[in-house]
Amino acid sequence: MVLLQPSTFVLELGLLLTVLAWGGLLVVVLHGRYVVERIAAGTYQNTPADEAEKSEQHER
């Protein structure tokens, strides 16, 4: 019985994609943590769209 050997290209590609996925997850978690801390501190900047929506609600 002959076992198929995975090529090093496939292993390297898998490793690269895994590292990129973990890096992306780390960025998302750190950004979420930043936003939550800013909201809790009351210093989170609203986007212009949010401010326009608030002014429309005030005018009603």
PDB file of N, CA, C, O and CB in Angstrom:
ATOM      1  N   MET A   1       0.854  -1.172   0.000  1.00  0.00           N
ATOM      2  CA  MET A   1       0.000   0.000   0.000  1.00  0.00           C
ATOM      3  C   MET A   1       0.903   1.240   0.000  1.00  0.00           C
ATOM      4  O   MET A   1       1.844   1.331   0.789  1.00  0.00           O
ATOM      5  CB  MET A   1      -0.973  -0.005   1.234  1.00  0.00           C
ATOM      6  N   VAL A   2       0.612   2.178  -0.880  1.00  0.00           N
ATOM      7  CA  VAL A   2       1.396   3.399  -0.994  1.00  0.00           C
ATOM      8  C   VAL A   2       0.597   4.545  -0.378  1.00  0.00           C
ATOM      9  O   VAL A   2      -0.530   4.825  -0.785  1.00  0.00           O
ATOM     10  CB  VAL A   2       1.758   3.701  -2.483  1.00  0.00           C
ATOM     11  N   LEU A   3       1.196   5.189   0.596  1.00  0.00           N
ATOM     12  CA  LEU A   3       0.542   6.344   1.207  1.00  0.00           C
ATOM     13  C   LEU A   3       0.938   7.599   0.444  1.00  0.00           C
ATOM     14  O   LEU A   3       2.098   7.766   0.067  1.00  0.00           O
ATOM     15  CB  LEU A   3       0.917   6.471   2.712  1.00  0.00           C
ATOM     16  N   LEU A   4      -0.013   8.462   0.223  1.00  0.00           N
ATOM     17  CA  LEU A   4       0.275   9.706  -0.483  1.00  0.00           C
ATOM     18  C   LEU A   4       0.913  10.699   0.476  1.00  0.00           C
ATOM     19  O   LEU A   4       0.400  10.935   1.570  1.00  0.00           O
ATOM     20  CB  LEU A   4      -1.009  10.300  -1.106  1.00  0.00           C
ATOM     21  N   GLN A   5       2.010  11.266   0.070  1.00  0.00           N
ATOM     22  CA  GLN A   5       2.710  12.258   0.877  1.00  0.00           C
ATOM     23  C   GLN A   5       2.209  13.650   0.500  1.00  0.00           C
ATOM     24  O   GLN A   5       2.225  14.003  -0.679  1.00  0.00           O
ATOM     25  CB  GLN A   5       4.252  12.151   0.683  1.00  0.00           C
ATOM     26  N   PRO A   6       1.770  14.441   1.461  1.00  0.00           N
ATOM     27  CA  PRO A   6       1.357  15.803   1.116  1.00  0.00           C
ATOM     28  C   PRO A   6       2.577  16.616   0.688  1.00  0.00           C
ATOM     29  O   PRO A   6       3.659  16.490   1.263  1.00  0.00           O
ATOM     30  CB  PRO A   6       0.639  16.485   2.315  1.00  0.00           C
ATOM     31  N   SER A   7       2.387  17.429  -0.304  1.00  0.00           N
ATOM     32  CA  SER A   7       3.511  18.241  -0.775  1.00  0.00           C
ATOM     33  C   SER A   7       3.798  19.356   0.226  1.00  0.00           C
ATOM     34  O   SER A   7       2.922  19.754   0.994  1.00  0.00           O
ATOM     35  CB  SER A   7       3.214  18.834  -2.178  1.00  0.00           C
ATOM     36  N   THR A   8       5.011  19.848   0.209  1.00  0.00           N
ATOM     37  CA  THR A   8       5.368  20.917   1.141  1.00  0.00           C
ATOM     38  C   THR A   8       4.628  22.204   0.805  1.00  0.00           C
ATOM     39  O   THR A   8       4.385  23.030   1.685  1.00  0.00           O
ATOM     40  CB  THR A   8       6.879  21.159   1.124  1.00  0.00           C
ATOM     41  N   PHE A   9       4.266  22.381  -0.477  1.00  0.00           N
ATOM     42  CA  PHE A   9       3.508  23.580  -0.854  1.00  0.00           C
ATOM     43  C   PHE A   9       2.170  23.630  -0.131  1.00  0.00           C
ATOM     44  O   PHE A   9       1.764  24.675   0.376  1.00  0.00           O
ATOM     45  CB  PHE A   9       3.285  23.621  -2.373  1.00  0.00           C
ATOM     46  N   VAL A  10       1.493  22.495  -0.089  1.00  0.00           N
ATOM     47  CA  VAL A  10       0.185  22.449   0.570  1.00  0.00           C
ATOM     48  C   VAL A  10       0.344  22.712   2.064  1.00  0.00           C
ATOM     49  O   VAL A  10      -0.467  23.419   2.662  1.00  0.00           O
ATOM     50  CB  VAL A  10      -0.503  21.080   0.334  1.00  0.00           C
ATOM     51  N   LEU A  11       1.378  22.149   2.662  1.00  0.00           N
ATOM     52  CA  LEU A  11       1.603  22.380   4.093  1.00  0.00           C
ATOM     53  C   LEU A  11       1.937  23.838   4.371  1.00  0.00           C
ATOM     54  O   LEU A  11       1.440  24.420   5.335  1.00  0.00           O
ATOM     55  CB  LEU A  11       2.728  21.480   4.610  1.00  0.00           C
ATOM     56  N   GLU A  12       2.778  24.428   3.529  1.00  0.00           N
ATOM     57  CA  GLU A  12       3.133  25.834   3.715  1.00  0.00           C
ATOM     58  C   GLU A  12       1.931  26.741   3.499  1.00  0.00           C
ATOM     59  O   GLU A  12       1.750  27.722   4.220  1.00  0.00           O
ATOM     60  CB  GLU A  12       4.259  26.227   2.765  1.00  0.00           C
ATOM     61  N   LEU A  13       1.115  26.415   2.513  1.00  0.00           N
ATOM     62  CA  LEU A  13      -0.096  27.201   2.265  1.00  0.00           C
ATOM     63  C   LEU A  13      -1.046  27.099   3.456  1.00  0.00           C
ATOM     64  O   LEU A  13      -1.624  28.100   3.880  1.00  0.00           O
ATOM     65  CB  LEU A  13      -0.801  26.725   0.974  1.00  0.00           C
ATOM     66  N   GLY A  14      -1.205  25.906   3.987  1.00  0.00           N
ATOM     67  CA  GLY A  14      -2.054  25.716   5.165  1.00  0.00           C
ATOM     68  C   GLY A  14      -1.548  26.491   6.363  1.00  0.00           C
ATOM     69  O   GLY A  14      -2.325  27.100   7.099  1.00  0.00           O
ATOM     70  N   LEU A  15      -0.234  26.464   6.554  1.00  0.00           N
ATOM     71  CA  LEU A  15       0.362  27.211   7.663  1.00  0.00           C
ATOM     72  C   LEU A  15       0.151  28.711   7.485  1.00  0.00           C
ATOM     73  O   LEU A  15      -0.207  29.408   8.434  1.00  0.00           O
ATOM     74  CB  LEU A  15       1.861  26.898   7.777  1.00  0.00           C
ATOM     75  N   LEU A  16       0.372  29.200   6.277  1.00  0.00           N
ATOM     76  CA  LEU A  16       0.184  30.625   5.998  1.00  0.00           C
ATOM     77  C   LEU A  16      -1.266  31.049   6.234  1.00  0.00           C
ATOM     78  O   LEU A  16      -1.517  32.080   6.859  1.00  0.00           O
ATOM     79  CB  LEU A  16       0.595  30.943   4.554  1.00  0.00           C
ATOM     80  N   LEU A  17      -2.208  30.268   5.742  1.00  0.00           N
ATOM     81  CA  LEU A  17      -3.625  30.612   5.928  1.00  0.00           C
ATOM     82  C   LEU A  17      -4.025  30.553   7.400  1.00  0.00           C
ATOM     83  O   LEU A  17      -4.833  31.362   7.856  1.00  0.00           O
ATOM     84  CB  LEU A  17      -4.514  29.668   5.110  1.00  0.00           C
ATOM     85  N   THR A  18      -3.467  29.606   8.137  1.00  0.00           N
ATOM     86  CA  THR A  18      -3.758  29.509   9.568  1.00  0.00           C
ATOM     87  C   THR A  18      -3.242  30.733  10.317  1.00  0.00           C
ATOM     88  O   THR A  18      -3.942  31.294  11.160  1.00  0.00           O
ATOM     89  CB  THR A  18      -3.138  28.234  10.154  1.00  0.00           C
ATOM     90  N   VAL A  19      -2.018  31.141  10.006  1.00  0.00           N
ATOM     91  CA  VAL A  19      -1.440  32.323  10.657  1.00  0.00           C
ATOM     92  C   VAL A  19      -2.244  33.570  10.308  1.00  0.00           C
ATOM     93  O   VAL A  19      -2.490  34.410  11.175  1.00  0.00           O
ATOM     94  CB  VAL A  19       0.036  32.507  10.242  1.00  0.00           C
ATOM     95  N   LEU A  20      -2.656  33.701   9.048  1.00  0.00           N
ATOM     96  CA  LEU A  20      -3.473  34.856   8.649  1.00  0.00           C
ATOM     97  C   LEU A  20      -4.820  34.862   9.366  1.00  0.00           C
ATOM     98  O   LEU A  20      -5.298  35.918   9.780  1.00  0.00           O
ATOM     99  CB  LEU A  20      -3.693  34.853   7.130  1.00  0.00           C
ATOM    100  N   ALA A  21      -5.432  33.691   9.514  1.00  0.00           N
ATOM    101  CA  ALA A  21      -6.723  33.608  10.200  1.00  0.00           C
ATOM    102  C   ALA A  21      -6.585  34.003  11.670  1.00  0.00           C
ATOM    103  O   ALA A  21      -7.412  34.752  12.192  1.00  0.00           O
ATOM    104  CB  ALA A  21      -7.301  32.185  10.085  1.00  0.00           C
ATOM    105  N   TRP A  22      -5.546  33.504  12.337  1.00  0.00           N
ATOM    106  CA  TRP A  22      -5.328  33.865  13.739  1.00  0.00           C
ATOM    107  C   TRP A  22      -5.017  35.347  13.881  1.00  0.00           C
ATOM    108  O   TRP A  22      -5.473  35.989  14.826  1.00  0.00           O
ATOM    109  CB  TRP A  22      -4.191  33.033  14.336  1.00  0.00           C
ATOM    110  N   GLY A  23      -4.245  35.892  12.950  1.00  0.00           N
ATOM    111  CA  GLY A  23      -3.945  37.324  12.977  1.00  0.00           C
ATOM    112  C   GLY A  23      -5.203  38.158  12.804  1.00  0.00           C
ATOM    113  O   GLY A  23      -5.390  39.158  13.497  1.00  0.00           O
ATOM    114  N   GLY A  24      -6.066  37.747  11.879  1.00  0.00           N
ATOM    115  CA  GLY A  24      -7.332  38.452  11.673  1.00  0.00           C
ATOM    116  C   GLY A  24      -8.216  38.385  12.901  1.00  0.00           C
ATOM    117  O   GLY A  24      -8.834  39.378  13.284  1.00  0.00           O
ATOM    118  N   LEU A  25      -8.277  37.219  13.517  1.00  0.00           N
ATOM    119  CA  LEU A  25      -9.069  37.067  14.737  1.00  0.00           C
ATOM    120  C   LEU A  25      -8.533  37.961  15.851  1.00  0.00           C
ATOM    121  O   LEU A  25      -9.306  38.571  16.589  1.00  0.00           O
ATOM    122  CB  LEU A  25      -9.077  35.602  15.193  1.00  0.00           C
ATOM    123  N   LEU A  26      -7.220  38.037  15.970  1.00  0.00           N
ATOM    124  CA  LEU A  26      -6.601  38.892  16.979  1.00  0.00           C
ATOM    125  C   LEU A  26      -6.960  40.360  16.756  1.00  0.00           C
ATOM    126  O   LEU A  26      -7.257  41.079  17.710  1.00  0.00           O
ATOM    127  CB  LEU A  26      -5.081  38.714  16.966  1.00  0.00           C
ATOM    128  N   VAL A  27      -6.933  40.803  15.506  1.00  0.00           N
ATOM    129  CA  VAL A  27      -7.287  42.193  15.185  1.00  0.00           C
ATOM    130  C   VAL A  27      -8.743  42.471  15.559  1.00  0.00           C
ATOM    131  O   VAL A  27      -9.047  43.512  16.141  1.00  0.00           O
ATOM    132  CB  VAL A  27      -7.056  42.483  13.679  1.00  0.00           C
ATOM    133  N   VAL A  28      -9.637  41.548  15.228  1.00  0.00           N
ATOM    134  CA  VAL A  28     -11.062  41.734  15.537  1.00  0.00           C
ATOM    135  C   VAL A  28     -11.283  41.801  17.048  1.00  0.00           C
ATOM    136  O   VAL A  28     -12.025  42.658  17.529  1.00  0.00           O
ATOM    137  CB  VAL A  28     -11.904  40.589  14.928  1.00  0.00           C
ATOM    138  N   VAL A  29     -10.652  40.914  17.787  1.00  0.00           N
ATOM    139  CA  VAL A  29     -10.826  40.896  19.245  1.00  0.00           C
ATOM    140  C   VAL A  29     -10.271  42.171  19.879  1.00  0.00           C
ATOM    141  O   VAL A  29     -10.911  42.762  20.749  1.00  0.00           O
ATOM    142  CB  VAL A  29     -10.134  39.662  19.854  1.00  0.00           C
ATOM    143  N   LEU A  30      -9.084  42.593  19.445  1.00  0.00           N
ATOM    144  CA  LEU A  30      -8.497  43.806  20.019  1.00  0.00           C
ATOM    145  C   LEU A  30      -9.312  45.046  19.669  1.00  0.00           C
ATOM    146  O   LEU A  30      -9.466  45.936  20.505  1.00  0.00           O
ATOM    147  CB  LEU A  30      -7.061  43.978  19.533  1.00  0.00           C
ATOM    148  N   HIS A  31      -9.833  45.118  18.457  1.00  0.00           N
ATOM    149  CA  HIS A  31     -10.667  46.261  18.083  1.00  0.00           C
ATOM    150  C   HIS A  31     -11.962  46.259  18.899  1.00  0.00           C
ATOM    151  O   HIS A  31     -12.398  47.310  19.368  1.00  0.00           O
ATOM    152  CB  HIS A  31     -10.982  46.233  16.567  1.00  0.00           C
ATOM    153  N   GLY A  32     -12.569  45.103  19.067  1.00  0.00           N
ATOM    154  CA  GLY A  32     -13.781  45.007  19.870  1.00  0.00           C
ATOM    155  C   GLY A  32     -13.543  45.427  21.306  1.00  0.00           C
ATOM    156  O   GLY A  32     -14.371  46.109  21.911  1.00  0.00           O
ATOM    157  N   ARG A  33     -12.409  45.018  21.848  1.00  0.00           N
ATOM    158  CA  ARG A  33     -12.063  45.400  23.210  1.00  0.00           C
ATOM    159  C   ARG A  33     -11.889  46.919  23.316  1.00  0.00           C
ATOM    160  O   ARG A  33     -12.344  47.539  24.277  1.00  0.00           O
ATOM    161  CB  ARG A  33     -10.778  44.680  23.659  1.00  0.00           C
ATOM    162  N   TYR A  34     -11.223  47.509  22.311  1.00  0.00           N
ATOM    163  CA  TYR A  34     -11.018  48.964  22.274  1.00  0.00           C
ATOM    164  C   TYR A  34     -12.364  49.694  22.250  1.00  0.00           C
ATOM    165  O   TYR A  34     -12.574  50.645  23.003  1.00  0.00           O
ATOM    166  CB  TYR A  34     -10.168  49.363  21.037  1.00  0.00           C
ATOM    167  N   VAL A  35     -13.267  49.246  21.384  1.00  0.00           N
ATOM    168  CA  VAL A  35     -14.569  49.909  21.254  1.00  0.00           C
ATOM    169  C   VAL A  35     -15.357  49.793  22.550  1.00  0.00           C
ATOM    170  O   VAL A  35     -15.951  50.772  23.002  1.00  0.00           O
ATOM    171  CB  VAL A  35     -15.374  49.306  20.088  1.00  0.00           C
ATOM    172  N   VAL A  36     -15.369  48.615  23.149  1.00  0.00           N
ATOM    173  CA  VAL A  36     -16.116  48.421  24.395  1.00  0.00           C
ATOM    174  C   VAL A  36     -15.556  49.312  25.501  1.00  0.00           C
ATOM    175  O   VAL A  36     -16.319  49.909  26.261  1.00  0.00           O
ATOM    176  CB  VAL A  36     -16.070  46.941  24.829  1.00  0.00           C
ATOM    177  N   GLU A  37     -14.233  49.406  25.595  1.00  0.00           N
ATOM    178  CA  GLU A  37     -13.634  50.272  26.618  1.00  0.00           C
ATOM    179  C   GLU A  37     -13.968  51.739  26.378  1.00  0.00           C
ATOM    180  O   GLU A  37     -14.227  52.476  27.329  1.00  0.00           O
ATOM    181  CB  GLU A  37     -12.117  50.087  26.649  1.00  0.00           C
ATOM    182  N   ARG A  38     -13.966  52.173  25.118  1.00  0.00           N
ATOM    183  CA  ARG A  38     -14.282  53.572  24.794  1.00  0.00           C
ATOM    184  C   ARG A  38     -15.753  53.872  25.082  1.00  0.00           C
ATOM    185  O   ARG A  38     -16.075  54.947  25.588  1.00  0.00           O
ATOM    186  CB  ARG A  38     -13.957  53.874  23.311  1.00  0.00           C
ATOM    187  N   ILE A  39     -16.636  52.948  24.769  1.00  0.00           N
ATOM    188  CA  ILE A  39     -18.062  53.155  25.055  1.00  0.00           C
ATOM    189  C   ILE A  39     -18.268  53.244  26.566  1.00  0.00           C
ATOM    190  O   ILE A  39     -19.006  54.106  27.043  1.00  0.00           O
ATOM    191  CB  ILE A  39     -18.927  52.003  24.449  1.00  0.00           C
ATOM    192  N   ALA A  40     -17.621  52.360  27.314  1.00  0.00           N
ATOM    193  CA  ALA A  40     -17.756  52.369  28.775  1.00  0.00           C
ATOM    194  C   ALA A  40     -17.222  53.665  29.370  1.00  0.00           C
ATOM    195  O   ALA A  40     -17.760  54.168  30.356  1.00  0.00           O
ATOM    196  CB  ALA A  40     -17.022  51.173  29.389  1.00  0.00           C
ATOM    197  N   ALA A  41     -16.165  54.205  28.771  1.00  0.00           N
ATOM    198  CA  ALA A  41     -15.582  55.455  29.271  1.00  0.00           C
ATOM    199  C   ALA A  41     -16.358  56.674  28.780  1.00  0.00           C
ATOM    200  O   ALA A  41     -16.155  57.782  29.277  1.00  0.00           O
ATOM    201  CB  ALA A  41     -14.118  55.565  28.840  1.00  0.00           C
ATOM    202  N   GLY A  42     -17.245  56.475  27.809  1.00  0.00           N
ATOM    203  CA  GLY A  42     -18.026  57.586  27.273  1.00  0.00           C
ATOM    204  C   GLY A  42     -17.269  58.446  26.286  1.00  0.00           C
ATOM    205  O   GLY A  42     -17.682  59.571  26.008  1.00  0.00           O
ATOM    206  N   THR A  43     -16.171  57.943  25.749  1.00  0.00           N
ATOM    207  CA  THR A  43     -15.360  58.742  24.826  1.00  0.00           C
ATOM    208  C   THR A  43     -15.396  58.209  23.403  1.00  0.00           C
ATOM    209  O   THR A  43     -14.615  58.648  22.559  1.00  0.00           O
ATOM    210  CB  THR A  43     -13.931  58.792  25.306  1.00  0.00           C
ATOM    211  N   TYR A  44     -16.288  57.270  23.127  1.00  0.00           N
ATOM    212  CA  TYR A  44     -16.342  56.693  21.779  1.00  0.00           C
ATOM    213  C   TYR A  44     -16.956  57.704  20.818  1.00  0.00           C
ATOM    214  O   TYR A  44     -18.036  58.232  21.082  1.00  0.00           O
ATOM    215  CB  TYR A  44     -17.158  55.367  21.771  1.00  0.00           C
ATOM    216  N   GLN A  45     -16.277  57.976  19.708  1.00  0.00           N
ATOM    217  CA  GLN A  45     -16.752  58.937  18.712  1.00  0.00           C
ATOM    218  C   GLN A  45     -17.809  58.284  17.827  1.00  0.00           C
ATOM    219  O   GLN A  45     -17.568  57.233  17.234  1.00  0.00           O
ATOM    220  CB  GLN A  45     -15.575  59.468  17.853  1.00  0.00           C
ATOM    221  N   ASN A  46     -18.965  58.904  17.743  1.00  0.00           N
ATOM    222  CA  ASN A  46     -19.998  58.409  16.831  1.00  0.00           C
ATOM    223  C   ASN A  46     -19.638  58.779  15.405  1.00  0.00           C
ATOM    224  O   ASN A  46     -18.930  59.756  15.160  1.00  0.00           O
ATOM    225  CB  ASN A  46     -21.387  58.977  17.204  1.00  0.00           C
ATOM    226  N   THR A  47     -20.129  57.995  14.480  1.00  0.00           N
ATOM    227  CA  THR A  47     -19.884  58.306  13.071  1.00  0.00           C
ATOM    228  C   THR A  47     -20.803  59.437  12.644  1.00  0.00           C
ATOM    229  O   THR A  47     -21.816  59.674  13.302  1.00  0.00           O
ATOM    230  CB  THR A  47     -20.099  57.056  12.174  1.00  0.00           C
ATOM    231  N   PRO A  48     -20.488  60.144  11.568  1.00  0.00           N
ATOM    232  CA  PRO A  48     -21.367  61.220  11.091  1.00  0.00           C
ATOM    233  C   PRO A  48     -22.791  60.735  10.816  1.00  0.00           C
ATOM    234  O   PRO A  48     -23.746  61.483  11.030  1.00  0.00           O
ATOM    235  CB  PRO A  48     -20.789  61.838   9.827  1.00  0.00           C
ATOM    236  N   ALA A  49     -22.946  59.509  10.351  1.00  0.00           N
ATOM    237  CA  ALA A  49     -24.287  58.980  10.084  1.00  0.00           C
ATOM    238  C   ALA A  49     -25.087  58.869  11.380  1.00  0.00           C
ATOM    239  O   ALA A  49     -26.280  59.174  11.402  1.00  0.00           O
ATOM    240  CB  ALA A  49     -24.199  57.602   9.392  1.00  0.00           C
ATOM    241  N   ASP A  50     -24.438  58.436  12.455  1.00  0.00           N
ATOM    242  CA  ASP A  50     -25.116  58.340  13.746  1.00  0.00           C
ATOM    243  C   ASP A  50     -25.528  59.720  14.247  1.00  0.00           C
ATOM    244  O   ASP A  50     -26.619  59.878  14.795  1.00  0.00           O
ATOM    245  CB  ASP A  50     -24.213  57.652  14.775  1.00  0.00           C
ATOM    246  N   GLU A  51     -24.670  60.716  14.066  1.00  0.00           N
ATOM    247  CA  GLU A  51     -24.984  62.068  14.513  1.00  0.00           C
ATOM    248  C   GLU A  51     -26.130  62.663  13.702  1.00  0.00           C
ATOM    249  O   GLU A  51     -26.974  63.366  14.258  1.00  0.00           O
ATOM    250  CB  GLU A  51     -23.750  62.961  14.410  1.00  0.00           C
ATOM    251  N   ALA A  52     -26.173  62.394  12.400  1.00  0.00           N
ATOM    252  CA  ALA A  52     -27.268  62.886  11.563  1.00  0.00           C
ATOM    253  C   ALA A  52     -28.583  62.248  11.989  1.00  0.00           C
ATOM    254  O   ALA A  52     -29.621  62.910  12.015  1.00  0.00           O
ATOM    255  CB  ALA A  52     -26.990  62.597  10.072  1.00  0.00           C
ATOM    256  N   GLU A  53     -28.538  60.972  12.321  1.00  0.00           N
ATOM    257  CA  GLU A  53     -29.746  60.275  12.759  1.00  0.00           C
ATOM    258  C   GLU A  53     -30.245  60.854  14.084  1.00  0.00           C
ATOM    259  O   GLU A  53     -31.450  61.008  14.280  1.00  0.00           O
ATOM    260  CB  GLU A  53     -29.478  58.760  12.902  1.00  0.00           C
ATOM    261  N   LYS A  54     -29.328  61.172  14.985  1.00  0.00           N
ATOM    262  CA  LYS A  54     -29.721  61.762  16.268  1.00  0.00           C
ATOM    263  C   LYS A  54     -30.352  63.133  16.070  1.00  0.00           C
ATOM    264  O   LYS A  54     -31.334  63.461  16.738  1.00  0.00           O
ATOM    265  CB  LYS A  54     -28.509  61.872  17.201  1.00  0.00           C
ATOM    266  N   SER A  55     -29.802  63.944  15.158  1.00  0.00           N
ATOM    267  CA  SER A  55     -30.355  65.277  14.931  1.00  0.00           C
ATOM    268  C   SER A  55     -31.732  65.180  14.285  1.00  0.00           C
ATOM    269  O   SER A  55     -32.592  66.022  14.546  1.00  0.00           O
ATOM    270  CB  SER A  55     -29.410  66.112  14.050  1.00  0.00           C
ATOM    271  N   GLU A  56     -31.958  64.166  13.444  1.00  0.00           N
ATOM    272  CA  GLU A  56     -33.286  63.972  12.853  1.00  0.00           C
ATOM    273  C   GLU A  56     -34.296  63.606  13.927  1.00  0.00           C
ATOM    274  O   GLU A  56     -35.437  64.066  13.886  1.00  0.00           O
ATOM    275  CB  GLU A  56     -33.246  62.880  11.767  1.00  0.00           C
ATOM    276  N   GLN A  57     -33.892  62.786  14.886  1.00  0.00           N
ATOM    277  CA  GLN A  57     -34.804  62.398  15.954  1.00  0.00           C
ATOM    278  C   GLN A  57     -35.112  63.590  16.853  1.00  0.00           C
ATOM    279  O   GLN A  57     -36.224  63.689  17.373  1.00  0.00           O
ATOM    280  CB  GLN A  57     -34.210  61.247  16.780  1.00  0.00           C
ATOM    281  N   HIS A  58     -34.161  64.494  17.047  1.00  0.00           N
ATOM    282  CA  HIS A  58     -34.383  65.697  17.851  1.00  0.00           C
ATOM    283  C   HIS A  58     -35.390  66.622  17.181  1.00  0.00           C
ATOM    284  O   HIS A  58     -36.190  67.262  17.864  1.00  0.00           O
ATOM    285  CB  HIS A  58     -33.062  66.438  18.084  1.00  0.00           C
ATOM    286  N   GLU A  59     -35.360  66.698  15.853  1.00  0.00           N
ATOM    287  CA  GLU A  59     -36.237  67.609  15.122  1.00  0.00           C
ATOM    288  C   GLU A  59     -37.683  67.145  15.133  1.00  0.00           C
ATOM    289  O   GLU A  59     -38.584  67.952  14.904  1.00  0.00           O
ATOM    290  CB  GLU A  59     -35.762  67.756  13.697  1.00  0.00           C
ATOM    291  N   ARG A  60     -37.925  65.882  15.389  1.00  0.00           N
ATOM    292  CA  ARG A  60     -39.303  65.353  15.365  1.00  0.00           C
ATOM    293  C   ARG A  60     -40.108  65.791  16.545  1.00  0.00           C
ATOM    294  O   ARG A  60     -41.278  65.429  16.664  1.00  0.00           O
ATOM    295  CB  ARG A  60     -39.293  63.855  15.313  1.00  0.00           C
TER     296      ARG A  60
END
